[in-house]
Structure formats: C-alpha cells, structure tokens
C-alpha cells in the first residue's frame, strides 16, 4: 500500500519508520540537530505549509498533510489486533 505525502510524492506504508507532528519537531532540540545532520536526506514537499515529518530509512519528508490524516492513510487496509 502507498501513502500520499503531498505534492506528487507517494511512498510505501511499509517504509514509514515514524510520523511526527510539527510541534514535536519544532520543540525538540534533538530533532533539529537530526534535521541539520541529515539535510541531504530531507525532502521538503510542504510548499510552505509544514504539518508533519515522515521518516523512512532513506529520507525525511516535510509534509503539508496533518499527522492524523497520514496515519489513517498508512493504516488503511492494515489489520489491527484487538
């Protein structure tokens, strides 16, 4: 299954390590340092409206789509326990 991250970018849901909201990214000194160290892996598709950060093994995507929407898309069709 693929997840649309914004613009024309789609990735496999199985590649997603984590999705972080804008506030978490902005409030975390460690996240700011990570973004600086991994700048070459950073893909900004937000067109100025940053709502979430999607981390995969090879890239970090700055997305204009809210974290709740991305999580729903990533979990769509995936069986959940309970």
Secondary structure, DSSP 8 states (H G I E B T S, - for coil): -EEEEETTEEEEGGGEEEEEEHHHHHH-HHHHHHHHHTGGGEEE-STT---EEEEESS-EEEESS-HHHHHHHHHTT-----
